[in-house]
Amino acid sequence: MKLKLNDQAPDFSLFDQTNKLHKLSNYLGKYVLLYFYPRDNTPGCTLEACNLRDNWSEFDKLNVVVLGISTDSIESHTKFADKLQLLFPILADDDKKVVQLYGVWGEKKFIGRTYMGTNRTSFLIDPEGNIVKIYEKVKPAQHAREVLHDLQKITV
């Protein structure tokens, strides 16, 4: 399924790095940045997580919930979040249901090899639960600033 702007963001329930359950519907009334990333402890994913962490105070001021999702395990997420001192939940989708629900699981190519994996994609969800922005082919080093720029345009 390919999600589009103004679609209702599909609800889900996933556990984070502290084994706490998160449901997207619990965040109605707030903006949510739902960011999907391929793997813990890889260069791009580390850069993206650190970029979001380093801009955390700006997201917090705007009352925005940041949720990361990958298909890694809770144990992997725990080590990743502790090592990087992340201030937001990263959710374990180890059965790949949510990445498929959001249409971010697909064919990838790297060094001439084709395989299935998570495409680096984010969804900005408004307080009513609608998708107001889709970020495809995210650039990890600029992502937080790009989202904050868009949020300031939307929320002013």
C-alpha positions, 0 to 999 in steps of 0.5 A: 500500500502506498500512503499519500498526503492527507491519508489517515496514518495507520495505527500500530502498537510496537515496543520501544528500547525500554520495552514500553508499548507505543500506539500511534493513536495514543499521540492524537492531539500532537504532531508526530514525526514517524521516521523509518530507518534501515538498521541500528549502528550503521553510519547513516542511521547513526547520523540520522538518530544523532541529528534528531537527538541534537535538535531534540530541544526544538522538537520538544518546544514544538510539542512534537513526538519523535518515534523511530522505527526499524526492524531490529530487535528491542535488544539491538535498539536498547544498545543503540539508544544507550550508546547514542543517548537518544531522548526519544523512543525507537520502536522494534518492528521485528515482524516487519508488519509496520514497515509493510503497512507504511509501504517502506519495506522494499527492494534496495540495491547496494554495491550491485547487490539487490535485497529487501530492506527498510527505505529511509522514509519519514512521515509527519503526522498532524494532531488529527492523525493525518499525514501532512508530509512524506519525506522519501530518500531522507538525507540523514544529516539534514533531516531534523532541520528540514522537518523543523522548517516544515513544522514552523511553516505548518504550526505558525 
